[in-house]
Amino acid sequence: MQVVTRKGNLILLFGDLFLFVVALWLALLVRNASTPDLATLSIHLSSFAIIFAIWILVFFIADLYGRQTSLFQRRLPQTIFNAQLVNSGLAVIFFYFLPYFGITPKTILFIDLFWSFVLIFVWRRFLVPNILRGRRERIYFACAGPEVEELKEEIKNNPQYNAIIAETESVTDLSRSRVTLVIINPYDNETNSSLKDFYQLIFKDVRFLSVDSLYEDIFERVPLSLIDERWFLQNITSRPKFVYDFLKRMIDFLIALPLALLSIFFYFLVFGLQFIFDRGPLFSIQRRVGEKNQTIRLFKFRTMDKADDGGVWHEANKNKVTKLGVWLRKTRLDELPQLLNVLWGDISLVGPRPEFAEPVKKYSTEIPFYNVRHLVKPGLSGWAQVYQENHPHHGLDFDETRTKLSYDLFYLKNRNLWLDIAIALKTVKILILSKGK
């Protein structure tokens, strides 16, 4: 069974680049009604090379190099179309507002965008699934749970995995059922009773895979119902990563400082609008739970019709969101003052979002392992913010908070600078689309 790996993403990347070049060649062919010679192609390639690199970055932000789940496959045409819309706008800016490249293609650019969309769509929809498809597997799940059912549905509905779910009555029937891959839960005590039977199967070319690893590979979050304390002992540590922590702090400061300075004019704008329509205080200072469960004071532009009660969370807040507040929340600009918190070191640019203290007490009681998310410094944006569909924002929501925790644990386990950069780039997409989470 094949999940998109680094090798698979390289195939996608080089395939996309090759098709960008082919689309440019076709655009020149159609525009000039003749086969472009090497000199003409070279001139255009030298100018388009930079824009191709930018287009690849847009594809990355659009998750076109992420996990190719069945949900992603259903959204693929719209995702490619939206990415190409952004690419077309960037190309126009590049060629017509930065006139340093010797050419200002109009018809050629339009034709190139059309052909690149067609070629990329055919490549991604019909060719990539066959190229990335591994050998056909017959899979047996020797475990149960809601996440296991989620995995089964994903594997059944996504031909990329090239797998069949085997249904057998007992472990001893696996060899007769021609099973090639067994998914086990090493944190389930019932698995221990079948270990001897599983051991015999390794002599019959049967492979074994941990269900939590498979779930993480496909959905990029941790299956909470399938893990216990042993998983945390193996995967989570509170010890500092000195090089990573130092570099991350430096990046936080170097990015937050100029952004904070550039945003000063916006403070006056928001203050003026609030003075005209509301005449309340500019900021809401909220008490949140930070690293090591320490209380931090988080700055936000006030969005309610009066100052929040010292930033205290209320399960049923009677204050109403102002008209200006609706826009500030939608664009996430209400969080702009948190750049000051980044400079002070209370939070990072990237990390699990800090929560109010009162919900944290309730969640810690009802949701196992919830406080583990506080082992690292919280952030302006996190893995859950860029991937969770229904993000819990106001009020208590135990189900969505469990899902959020599953994303937070994935980040804690895998955090590194590359993952932080990926989150930052995808956050830019959310800000542009005004999909505040």
ROVEXTI-195907 format. One line per 10 residues: their letters; for each residue x, y, z of N, C-alpha, C. Coordinates in steps of 0.05 Angstrom, whole numbers, plus 5000, padded with zeros to 4 digits. Example, Ala and Ser with C-alpha at 12.3 -4.5 7.8 and 13.67 -1.06 7.14 Angstrom:
// ROVEXTI-195907
as	5264,4886,5156,5246,4910,5156,5264,4934,5156  5257,4955,5142,5273,4979,5143,5258,5001,5157
END
This chain:
// ROVEXTI-195907
mqvvtrkgnl	5017,4976,5000,5000,5000,5000,5018,5025,5000  5010,5044,4984,5028,5067,4980,5014,5093,4989  5027,5107,5007,5019,5134,5014,5040,5152,5002  5031,5176,4993,5050,5194,4980,5073,5200,4998  5097,5194,4989,5122,5198,5004,5138,5220,4992  5162,5224,5003,5179,5245,4992,5186,5239,4963  5191,5213,4957,5196,5206,4929,5172,5212,4912  5148,5206,4922,5124,5212,4906,5120,5242,4902  5127,5258,4922,5124,5287,4918,5145,5298,4898  5168,5285,4897,5188,5294,4877,5178,5287,4849
illfgdlflf	5165,5264,4846,5153,5258,4820,5132,5278,4813  5115,5286,4832,5095,5306,4826,5108,5333,4819  5129,5341,4834,5142,5366,4829,5155,5367,4802  5171,5348,4794,5184,5348,4769,5165,5344,4746  5143,5329,4751,5123,5326,4730,5109,5353,4725  5103,5368,4746,5090,5394,4743,5109,5413,4728  5134,5414,4735,5153,5431,4721,5155,5424,4692  5157,5399,4686,5159,5390,4658,5134,5399,4642  5111,5396,4654,5086,5404,4640,5084,5434,4637  5095,5449,4656,5096,5478,4652,5112,5485,4627
vvalwlallv	5134,5471,4623,5150,5476,4599,5135,5467,4574  5123,5444,4575,5107,5434,4552,5085,5454,4545  5071,5464,4566,5049,5484,4561,5060,5509,4548  5084,5518,4556,5096,5541,4543,5102,5536,4514  5113,5512,4509,5119,5504,4481,5093,5503,4464  5072,5493,4475,5046,5492,4461,5035,5520,4456  5039,5537,4476,5030,5565,4473,5044,5579,4450  5070,5575,4448,5086,5587,4426,5077,5575,4400  5072,5549,4400,5063,5535,4375,5036,5546,4366  5017,5549,4384,4991,5560,4376,4992,5589,4368
rnastpdlat	5007,5605,4383,5009,5633,4378,5022,5640,4352  5043,5625,4345,5059,5631,4321,5051,5614,4297  5033,5594,4302,5024,5576,4281,5048,5561,4268  5069,5557,4284,5092,5542,4274,5108,5532,4298  5123,5511,4293,5139,5500,4315,5160,5520,4324  5161,5527,4350,5180,5546,4360,5209,5535,4358  5227,5552,4348,5255,5544,4347,5267,5545,4375  5291,5535,4377,5305,5533,4403,5310,5561,4414  5317,5580,4397,5323,5607,4407,5299,5620,4419  5276,5618,4406,5251,5630,4416,5243,5617,4443
lsihlssfai	5245,5590,4443,5238,5576,4468,5256,5584,4491  5282,5587,4485,5301,5594,4506,5296,5622,4517  5289,5641,4500,5283,5668,4509,5259,5668,4528  5239,5653,4520,5215,5653,4537,5220,5636,4563  5235,5615,4561,5241,5599,4584,5256,5614,4605  5275,5630,4596,5292,5646,4615,5274,5666,4630  5253,5676,4618,5235,5694,4631,5214,5680,4648  5205,5657,4638,5184,5642,4652,5195,5625,4675  5221,5621,4676,5232,5603,4697,5225,5613,4725  5227,5639,4729,5221,5650,4756,5191,5646,4762
ifaiwilvff	5174,5652,4743,5146,5650,4748,5138,5621,4752  5152,5602,4738,5147,5574,4743,5153,5566,4772  5175,5577,4783,5182,5571,4811,5160,5582,4830  5150,5606,4823,5129,5618,4839,5103,5601,4838  5097,5591,4814,5074,5574,4810,5076,5548,4827  5100,5537,4828,5104,5513,4844,5099,5519,4874  5108,5543,4883,5103,5551,4910,5072,5554,4916  5058,5565,4896,5029,5567,4899,5016,5539,4901  5026,5520,4884,5017,5493,4886,5022,5480,4913  5045,5487,4925,5051,5476,4952,5032,5488,4972
iadlygrqts	5027,5514,4971,5008,5526,4990,4980,5515,4986  4973,5507,4962,4947,5496,4956,4944,5467,4963  4965,5456,4975,4966,5427,4984,4968,5408,4961  4977,5416,4938,4979,5398,4916,5003,5379,4918  5020,5384,4939,5041,5365,4946,5037,5352,4973  5012,5352,4982,5005,5339,5007,4994,5311,5003  4980,5301,5023,4968,5274,5022,4945,5274,5002  4946,5254,4984,4925,5252,4963,4902,5235,4973  4888,5245,4993,4865,5230,5004,4841,5231,4985  4821,5214,4991,4798,5214,4973,4783,5241,4974
lfqrrlpqti	4783,5254,4997,4771,5281,4999,4786,5300,4981  4813,5298,4982,4829,5316,4965,4824,5310,4935  4821,5284,4928,4816,5277,4900,4790,5289,4890  4770,5289,4907,4744,5301,4899,4746,5331,4894  4764,5344,4909,4768,5373,4906,4789,5380,4886  4802,5361,4874,4825,5366,4857,4819,5386,4834  4798,5382,4818,4794,5402,4796,4791,5430,4806  4776,5434,4828,4772,5461,4839,4799,5472,4850  4814,5455,4863,4840,5463,4874,4859,5472,4853  4861,5457,4831,4879,5464,4809,4869,5490,4796
fnaqlvnsgl	4843,5492,4792,4832,5517,4780,4838,5541,4797  4833,5539,4823,4839,5562,4841,4868,5569,4841  4885,5549,4841,4914,5554,4840,4922,5568,4814  4910,5560,4792,4917,5573,4767,4906,5601,4765  4884,5607,4778,4874,5634,4780,4895,5652,4794  4905,5642,4816,4925,5657,4831,4950,5660,4814  4958,5638,4800,4982,5639,4783,4979,5659,4760  4955,5661,4749,4951,5680,4727,4954,5708,4737  4943,5715,4761,4947,5741,4772,4976,5747,4778  4990,5728,4789,5019,5732,4795,5035,5736,4769
aviffyflpy	5027,5721,4748,5042,5724,4723,5038,5751,4710  5013,5762,4712,5008,5789,4702,5024,5809,4717  5024,5807,4743,5041,5826,4760,5070,5823,4752  5079,5799,4749,5107,5793,4744,5116,5806,4717  5101,5802,4696,5109,5810,4670,5103,5840,4664  5082,5851,4676,5073,5878,4668,5080,5899,4689  5086,5891,4713,5093,5911,4734,5123,5908,4741  5136,5888,4731,5165,5885,4735,5178,5881,4707  5179,5902,4692,5187,5900,4664,5218,5898,4661  5228,5876,4671,5257,5872,4669,5265,5847,4653
fgitpktilf	5246,5835,4639,5251,5809,4628,5251,5808,4597  5248,5831,4585,5251,5833,4556,5226,5825,4540  5207,5812,4553,5182,5804,4539,5158,5811,4557  5136,5818,4544,5111,5822,4558,5089,5806,4544  5089,5780,4549,5070,5762,4534,5041,5768,4543  5024,5769,4523,4995,5772,4529,4980,5747,4520  4978,5744,4493,4965,5720,4483,4979,5695,4491  5006,5695,4490,5021,5672,4497,5016,5664,4527  5015,5684,4544,5010,5678,4573,4983,5666,4577  4963,5677,4563,4936,5666,4565,4934,5637,4556
idlfwsfvli	4947,5632,4533,4947,5605,4522,4962,5586,4540  4985,5596,4551,5001,5579,4569,4986,5572,4594  4971,5590,4605,4955,5584,4629,4934,5563,4623  4921,5565,4599,4901,5546,4591,4913,5518,4589  4935,5516,4574,4947,5490,4570,4959,5478,4595  4970,5495,4612,4982,5485,4637,4959,5474,4655  4936,5487,4655,4914,5476,4671,4905,5449,4660  4902,5447,4634,4893,5422,4622,4913,5399,4627  4938,5405,4622,4959,5385,4626,4962,5376,4655  4962,5396,4673,4965,5389,4702,4941,5373,4711
fvwrrflvpn	4917,5380,4702,4893,5365,4711,4895,5336,4701  4901,5332,4676,4903,5305,4665,4925,5289,4679  4947,5302,4683,4970,5290,4697,4963,5281,4725  4950,5300,4740,4944,5294,4768,4921,5275,4771  4901,5277,4754,4876,5261,4758,4879,5233,4747  4893,5230,4724,4892,5204,4711,4919,5189,4711  4941,5204,4710,4967,5191,4708,4981,5187,4735  4980,5207,4752,4993,5205,4778,4984,5181,4795  4957,5176,4797,4948,5153,4813,4960,5127,4804  4964,5124,4778,4976,5099,4768,5006,5097,4773
ilrgrreriy	5019,5120,4770,5048,5121,4774,5056,5116,4803  5040,5129,4821,5047,5127,4850,5035,5101,4863  5019,5087,4848,5006,5064,4860,5027,5042,4864  5028,5031,4889,5046,5010,4896,5034,4983,4888  5047,4961,4897,5037,4935,4891,5010,4931,4905  4994,4914,4893,4967,4909,4904,4969,4895,4931  4956,4906,4951,4957,4895,4978,4929,4884,4986  4930,4863,5002,4906,4853,5015,4910,4857,5045  4894,4875,5056,4898,4886,5083,4878,4874,5103  4889,4867,5126,4872,4858,5148,4877,4876,5172
facagpevee	4855,4887,5183,4857,4904,5206,4852,4888,5231  4873,4883,5247,4871,4868,5271,4866,4887,5295  4849,4907,5291,4843,4926,5311,4816,4939,5304  4805,4954,5322,4779,4966,5318,4778,4994,5331  4758,5009,5323,4755,5036,5333,4745,5055,5311  4736,5079,5319,4726,5098,5299,4747,5106,5278  4772,5110,5287,4793,5117,5268,4799,5094,5249  4796,5069,5259,4800,5046,5241,4779,5046,5219  4754,5052,5226,4733,5053,5206,4738,5075,5186  4749,5097,5196,4756,5120,5179,4778,5112,5159
lkeeiknnpq	4798,5097,5169,4819,5086,5151,4807,5068,5130  4790,5050,5138,4778,5031,5119,4763,5045,5097  4748,5065,5104,4732,5080,5084,4751,5095,5065  4772,5106,5075,4791,5120,5058,4805,5101,5039  4813,5078,5048,4826,5059,5031,4807,5048,5010  4782,5042,5018,4763,5032,4999,4756,5052,4977  4755,5078,4984,4746,5098,4965,4768,5112,4950  4793,5105,4955,4815,5118,4941,4831,5097,4926  4829,5096,4900,4844,5076,4884,4874,5079,4885  4883,5102,4895,4912,5106,4897,4926,5085,4913
ynaiiaetes	4912,5075,4934,4925,5056,4953,4927,5028,4941  4910,5022,4921,4912,4996,4907,4910,4974,4928  4889,4975,4945,4887,4955,4967,4859,4945,4969  4857,4921,4980,4831,4908,4986,4830,4902,5016  4808,4908,5028,4804,4902,5057,4795,4873,5060  4811,4857,5073,4804,4829,5077,4787,4826,5102  4766,4810,5100,4749,4804,5122,4752,4774,5130  4764,4769,5152,4768,4742,5162,4758,4739,5190  4753,4715,5198,4741,4710,5225,4762,4710,5247  4786,4701,5240,4807,4698,5261,4834,4703,5249
vtdlsrsrvt	4854,4707,5267,4881,4711,5258,4892,4687,5244  4884,4663,5253,4894,4638,5241,4886,4635,5212  4865,4649,5203,4856,4647,5175,4870,4666,5157  4889,4682,5167,4901,4703,5150,4917,4692,5127  4932,4671,5131,4949,4660,5110,4931,4648,5088  4909,4636,5095,4891,4624,5075,4876,4646,5060  4874,4670,5072,4860,4692,5059,4879,4709,5042  4904,4700,5039,4924,4713,5022,4928,4742,5031  4927,4747,5056,4932,4774,5067,4962,4780,5064  4968,4804,5055,4996,4813,5052,5005,4834,5072
lviinpydne	4985,4847,5085,4991,4869,5104,4971,4868,5127  4982,4867,5151,4965,4866,5175,4969,4892,5190  4948,4906,5197,4949,4930,5212,4942,4924,5241  4961,4929,5259,4957,4923,5287,4959,4948,5304  4948,4946,5328,4950,4968,5347,4968,4958,5370  4993,4967,5370,5012,4958,5390,5005,4968,5418  4987,4987,5420,4979,4997,5446,4953,4985,5457  4943,4964,5443,4920,4950,5452,4929,4924,5465  4921,4919,5489,4929,4895,5504,4920,4870,5491  4897,4871,5476,4887,4847,5463,4906,4837,5441
tnsslkdfyq	4922,4856,5431,4942,4848,5410,4962,4828,5421  4969,4830,5447,4989,4813,5458,4981,4783,5457  4955,4778,5458,4946,4750,5457,4949,4737,5430  4954,4754,5409,4957,4743,5382,4986,4746,5372  5004,4754,5389,5031,4759,5380,5045,4734,5368  5040,4711,5381,5053,4686,5370,5042,4680,5342  5016,4683,5338,5005,4678,5311,5016,4698,5291  5018,4724,5299,5029,4744,5282,5058,4737,5275  5073,4728,5294,5101,4722,5290,5105,4701,5268  5088,4681,5268,5089,4660,5247,5084,4670,5219
lifkdvrfls	5069,4692,5217,5062,4703,5191,5085,4717,5177  5105,4725,5192,5128,4739,5179,5144,4719,5161  5140,4693,5166,5153,4673,5149,5137,4667,5124  5114,4680,5121,5096,4676,5098,5093,4702,5083  5113,4720,5084,5114,4745,5068,5091,4764,5076  5083,4763,5101,5063,4782,5111,5077,4805,5125  5070,4829,5119,5081,4852,5132,5062,4863,5153  5074,4877,5173,5058,4888,5195,5063,4919,5196  5041,4933,5203,5043,4962,5205,5026,4971,5228  5037,4990,5243,5022,5001,5266,4999,5019,5256
vdslyedife	4976,5016,5267,4952,5031,5258,4956,5061,5263  4969,5068,5284,4973,5097,5289,4992,5109,5268  5012,5094,5260,5030,5104,5239,5016,5107,5212  4999,5087,5205,4984,5089,5180,4965,5113,5181  4952,5116,5203,4932,5138,5206,4946,5165,5203  4969,5168,5216,4984,5193,5214,4994,5198,5186  5003,5177,5172,5013,5180,5145,4991,5190,5126  4967,5180,5130,4945,5187,5112,4931,5213,5119  4925,5217,5145,4909,5240,5153,4925,5262,5167  4950,5257,5172,4968,5276,5185,4958,5287,5211
rvplslider	4947,5269,5227,4939,5274,5255,4940,5248,5270  4939,5249,5296,4943,5226,5313,4916,5214,5321  4911,5188,5319,4886,5176,5326,4884,5173,5357  4869,5190,5369,4868,5191,5399,4858,5166,5412  4838,5152,5400,4827,5129,5412,4844,5104,5410  4866,5106,5394,4883,5083,5389,4910,5084,5403  4914,5104,5420,4939,5107,5433,4935,5108,5463  4957,5104,5477,4957,5107,5507,4983,5119,5515  4989,5117,5541,5014,5130,5552,5039,5120,5538  5039,5095,5528,5063,5085,5515,5070,5100,5490
wflqnitsrp	5050,5109,5476,5055,5125,5451,5069,5151,5459  5061,5164,5480,5073,5189,5488,5102,5185,5498  5107,5163,5511,5134,5157,5520,5153,5153,5496  5143,5143,5475,5159,5138,5451,5162,5162,5433  5142,5180,5433,5141,5201,5412,5143,5230,5422  5137,5235,5447,5135,5262,5457,5156,5267,5479  5169,5289,5478,5188,5297,5499,5186,5326,5505  5190,5333,5531,5190,5362,5538,5218,5374,5538  5238,5357,5532,5266,5367,5531,5268,5387,5508  5283,5409,5512,5286,5428,5491,5303,5418,5468
kfvydflkrm	5296,5426,5443,5312,5421,5420,5328,5447,5415  5353,5448,5425,5367,5473,5427,5370,5487,5400  5380,5473,5380,5384,5486,5354,5358,5495,5342  5338,5477,5343,5312,5484,5332,5299,5507,5347  5300,5506,5373,5287,5527,5389,5301,5554,5385  5328,5554,5382,5343,5579,5378,5336,5591,5350  5336,5574,5330,5330,5583,5303,5302,5593,5301  5284,5579,5313,5255,5587,5312,5251,5614,5326  5265,5618,5349,5262,5643,5363,5274,5666,5346  5296,5661,5333,5308,5682,5316,5289,5689,5293
idflialpla	5278,5668,5280,5259,5673,5258,5235,5688,5267  5224,5680,5291,5201,5694,5302,5207,5724,5305  5230,5731,5316,5237,5759,5321,5242,5774,5295  5257,5761,5277,5263,5775,5252,5239,5780,5234  5219,5763,5236,5194,5767,5220,5175,5785,5235  5171,5780,5261,5151,5795,5276,5158,5825,5279  5184,5831,5282,5192,5859,5286,5185,5877,5262  5193,5871,5238,5185,5889,5215,5154,5889,5211  5141,5866,5215,5112,5865,5212,5098,5883,5233  5109,5882,5257,5097,5899,5278,5101,5928,5272
llsiffyflv	5124,5936,5262,5129,5964,5255,5112,5973,5231  5109,5955,5211,5093,5962,5188,5063,5964,5195  5055,5950,5216,5026,5950,5222,5018,5973,5241  5036,5990,5248,5030,6012,5267,5007,6029,5255  5008,6035,5229,4988,6052,5217,4960,6040,5220  4959,6013,5220,4934,5999,5222,4921,6003,5250  4938,6007,5270,4929,6012,5297,4913,6038,5298  4923,6058,5284,4910,6084,5283,4883,6082,5268  4884,6066,5246,4859,6062,5230,4837,6049,5247  4844,6027,5261,4825,6013,5277,4815,6031,5300
fglqfifdrg	4834,6045,5312,4826,6063,5334,4806,6084,5325  4812,6096,5301,4794,6116,5290,4766,6105,5284  4765,6081,5272,4739,6069,5266,4724,6062,5292  4739,6052,5312,4725,6045,5337,4716,6071,5351  4731,6092,5349,4723,6118,5361,4697,6128,5348  4695,6125,5322,4672,6135,5308,4647,6118,5314  4650,6092,5313,4626,6074,5315,4621,6063,5343  4641,6062,5360,4637,6047,5385,4648,6062,5410  4670,6076,5407,4683,6091,5428,4690,6074,5452  4699,6050,5447,4709,6033,5468,4739,6031,5466
plfsiqrrvg	4751,6015,5484,4780,6012,5484,4789,5997,5459  4814,6002,5451,4825,5990,5427,4830,5961,5430  4841,5953,5453,4850,5925,5456,4832,5909,5475  4832,5883,5470,4822,5864,5489,4846,5847,5498  4851,5847,5524,4873,5832,5535,4863,5806,5548  4870,5784,5536,4858,5758,5544,4879,5741,5558  4870,5728,5579,4888,5710,5594,4885,5682,5582  4907,5672,5571,4907,5646,5558,4928,5628,5572  4927,5602,5565,4946,5582,5576,4968,5579,5556  4993,5584,5565,5016,5582,5548,5033,5557,5554
eknqtirlfk	5058,5560,5547,5077,5537,5550,5079,5530,5580  5080,5504,5585,5082,5493,5613,5059,5502,5630  5036,5507,5618,5011,5515,5632,5014,5542,5645  5033,5559,5637,5036,5585,5647,5015,5604,5635  5004,5622,5651,4984,5641,5641,4998,5664,5626  4988,5670,5602,4999,5692,5586,4977,5712,5580  4984,5737,5576,4965,5758,5569,4967,5763,5539  4945,5757,5525,4945,5758,5496,4931,5783,5486  4944,5799,5468,4932,5823,5458,4917,5818,5432  4893,5830,5431,4877,5828,5406,4862,5855,5403
frtmdkaddg	4856,5863,5378,4838,5885,5374,4811,5877,5385  4798,5895,5400,4772,5889,5411,4751,5886,5388  4736,5865,5389,4715,5860,5369,4687,5859,5381  4685,5860,5407,4658,5860,5420,4648,5888,5425  4622,5890,5432,4610,5917,5435,4620,5931,5461  4634,5917,5478,4647,5930,5501,4671,5913,5509  4688,5924,5526,4712,5909,5533,4705,5883,5546  4718,5862,5537,4715,5836,5550,4724,5839,5579  4712,5824,5597,4717,5826,5625,4746,5818,5632  4764,5836,5625,4792,5830,5631,4802,5807,5615
gvwheanknk	4789,5801,5592,4797,5778,5576,4789,5752,5588  4769,5752,5606,4760,5727,5618,4740,5713,5600  4743,5687,5597,4725,5672,5580,4699,5667,5593  4677,5670,5578,4650,5664,5588,4637,5644,5569  4626,5623,5580,4614,5602,5563,4590,5614,5547  4576,5633,5559,4554,5645,5545,4558,5675,5546  4575,5686,5529,4582,5714,5529,4559,5730,5517  4549,5750,5533,4527,5766,5524,4535,5789,5506  4560,5795,5505,4569,5816,5488,4566,5809,5458  4560,5829,5442,4555,5824,5413,4580,5833,5398
vtklgvwlrk	4585,5820,5376,4607,5827,5359,4599,5852,5343  4617,5872,5343,4611,5897,5328,4614,5892,5298  4604,5911,5282,4606,5909,5253,4636,5909,5245  4651,5926,5258,4680,5926,5252,4693,5900,5262  4683,5890,5284,4694,5865,5295,4689,5841,5277  4666,5841,5263,4660,5819,5244,4682,5818,5223  4689,5841,5212,4709,5843,5191,4737,5836,5202  4743,5846,5225,4769,5840,5237,4772,5810,5242  4751,5797,5251,4753,5768,5256,4755,5752,5230  4739,5760,5210,4739,5746,5185,4766,5747,5172
trldelpqll	4780,5769,5173,4806,5772,5161,4829,5764,5180  4821,5758,5205,4840,5751,5226,4859,5774,5234  4851,5798,5226,4867,5822,5232,4864,5829,5262  4844,5818,5275,4841,5824,5304,4864,5812,5319  4879,5794,5307,4902,5781,5320,4928,5795,5315  4927,5817,5299,4952,5831,5292,4968,5840,5316  4956,5850,5338,4972,5858,5361,4987,5835,5374  4980,5811,5368,4995,5788,5379,5024,5786,5370  5030,5802,5349,5058,5805,5342,5075,5815,5365  5063,5831,5382,5077,5840,5406,5082,5817,5425
nvlwgdislv	5063,5798,5427,5068,5774,5443,5090,5757,5432  5092,5757,5405,5114,5742,5393,5141,5754,5400  5142,5781,5398,5167,5795,5404,5175,5790,5434  5156,5789,5451,5162,5785,5480,5167,5756,5486  5162,5738,5468,5168,5710,5473,5146,5694,5486  5122,5707,5489,5099,5692,5500,5090,5670,5482  5089,5676,5456,5080,5657,5436,5100,5658,5413  5097,5639,5395,5113,5637,5370,5095,5644,5347  5107,5647,5323,5091,5650,5299,5075,5625,5293  5088,5602,5299,5076,5576,5293,5075,5559,5319
gprpefaepv	5053,5546,5324,5050,5529,5347,5020,5525,5353  5013,5507,5371,4985,5504,5379,4973,5530,5389  4949,5536,5381,4937,5561,5390,4931,5560,5420  4938,5582,5435,4933,5583,5463,4903,5586,5469  4893,5572,5489,4865,5572,5496,4860,5587,5522  4835,5596,5527,4828,5608,5553,4831,5587,5575  4836,5597,5599,4842,5579,5621,4817,5563,5629  4793,5574,5629,4769,5560,5637,4763,5536,5619  4762,5539,5593,4758,5515,5576,4780,5495,5579  4805,5504,5584,4827,5485,5587,4822,5467,5611
kkysteipfy	4811,5478,5633,4805,5462,5657,4784,5440,5650  4764,5448,5635,4743,5429,5628,4753,5408,5608  4768,5417,5588,4779,5398,5568,4798,5379,5581  4815,5389,5600,4834,5371,5613,4821,5349,5629  4797,5355,5639,4782,5335,5654,4769,5314,5636  4759,5322,5613,4743,5305,5596,4759,5292,5573  4781,5304,5565,4796,5294,5542,4823,5284,5551  4828,5258,5549,4854,5248,5557,4878,5261,5543  4899,5266,5557,4924,5276,5547,4922,5305,5536  4901,5319,5543,4897,5346,5532,4920,5364,5539
nvrhlvkpgl	4930,5363,5564,4951,5381,5572,4978,5377,5559  4981,5356,5544,5006,5351,5530,5011,5373,5509  4990,5385,5498,4993,5406,5479,5007,5431,5490  5008,5433,5517,5021,5456,5530,5050,5452,5535  5061,5430,5525,5090,5425,5529,5107,5444,5512  5095,5455,5491,5111,5473,5473,5098,5500,5473  5113,5519,5463,5103,5547,5462,5080,5549,5442  5058,5562,5450,5036,5565,5431,5043,5584,5409  5026,5586,5388,5032,5602,5365,5009,5618,5354  5015,5636,5336,4994,5651,5322,4977,5633,5304
sgwaqvyqen	4990,5613,5292,4977,5594,5275,4990,5567,5279  4974,5546,5276,4984,5519,5280,4974,5499,5260  4982,5474,5263,4975,5453,5245,4944,5449,5244  4931,5451,5267,4902,5449,5268,4889,5472,5253  4900,5496,5256,4887,5520,5244,4887,5518,5213  4907,5505,5201,4909,5505,5172,4895,5480,5160  4889,5460,5177,4878,5435,5166,4851,5427,5177  4844,5434,5201,4819,5425,5213,4795,5439,5199  4775,5424,5191,4753,5435,5176,4734,5451,5194  4727,5441,5217,4708,5454,5235,4722,5461,5261
hphhgldfde	4735,5483,5260,4752,5491,5283,4735,5502,5306  4739,5492,5331,4724,5503,5353,4734,5531,5360  4717,5551,5359,4726,5578,5363,4716,5591,5389  4689,5592,5391,4678,5603,5416,4660,5582,5428  4659,5582,5455,4643,5562,5469,4657,5536,5471  4645,5517,5485,4656,5491,5489,4648,5472,5467  4667,5457,5456,4661,5437,5436,4680,5414,5440  4672,5394,5454,4690,5372,5461,4698,5355,5437  4679,5350,5419,4686,5333,5396,4706,5346,5377  4702,5372,5370,4720,5386,5353,4747,5391,5367
trtklsydlf	4746,5394,5393,4771,5399,5408,4787,5373,5409  4775,5350,5410,4789,5325,5407,4803,5323,5380  4789,5331,5359,4801,5331,5333,4824,5351,5332  4820,5374,5344,4842,5394,5345,4866,5383,5359  4862,5369,5381,4884,5357,5396,4899,5337,5379  4884,5322,5362,4898,5302,5345,4917,5315,5326  4910,5339,5316,4928,5355,5299,4951,5366,5315  4945,5376,5339,4966,5387,5356,4987,5366,5363  4978,5342,5369,4997,5321,5376,5014,5313,5352  5003,5314,5328,5018,5308,5304,5041,5329,5302
ylknrnlwld	5034,5355,5308,5054,5376,5307,5076,5371,5328  5068,5365,5352,5087,5360,5374,5106,5338,5367  5096,5317,5354,5113,5294,5347,5132,5301,5325  5124,5317,5305,5139,5321,5281,5151,5348,5277  5148,5366,5297,5156,5394,5294,5185,5397,5286  5189,5413,5266,5215,5421,5255,5211,5446,5239  5233,5458,5230,5231,5483,5216,5216,5480,5190  5219,5458,5176,5205,5454,5150,5175,5453,5155  5166,5440,5176,5138,5438,5182,5128,5466,5190  5144,5481,5205,5136,5509,5212,5133,5526,5187
iaialktvki	5151,5524,5168,5150,5539,5144,5124,5532,5128  5119,5505,5127,5094,5496,5113,5069,5508,5125  5068,5509,5152,5045,5520,5166,5043,5550,5160  5066,5564,5160,5066,5593,5155,5055,5599,5127  5064,5584,5107,5056,5588,5080,5026,5582,5076  5016,5561,5089,4988,5555,5087,4971,5575,5102  4982,5587,5123,4968,5608,5138,4964,5633,5120  4984,5638,5103,4982,5660,5084,4957,5656,5066  4954,5631,5057,4930,5625,5040,4904,5630,5055  4903,5623,5080,4879,5627,5096,4873,5657,5099
lilskgk	4895,5673,5103,4891,5702,5106,4881,5714,5080  4893,5705,5058,4884,5716,5032,4855,5710,5026  4847,5685,5033,4820,5677,5027,4800,5685,5049  4811,5698,5070,4794,5708,5093,4779,5685,5105  4792,5662,5108,4779,5639,5122,4790,5637,5150  4784,5656,5166,4794,5656,5194,4785,5632,5209  4804,5618,5223,4798,5595,5240,4807,5600,5268
END
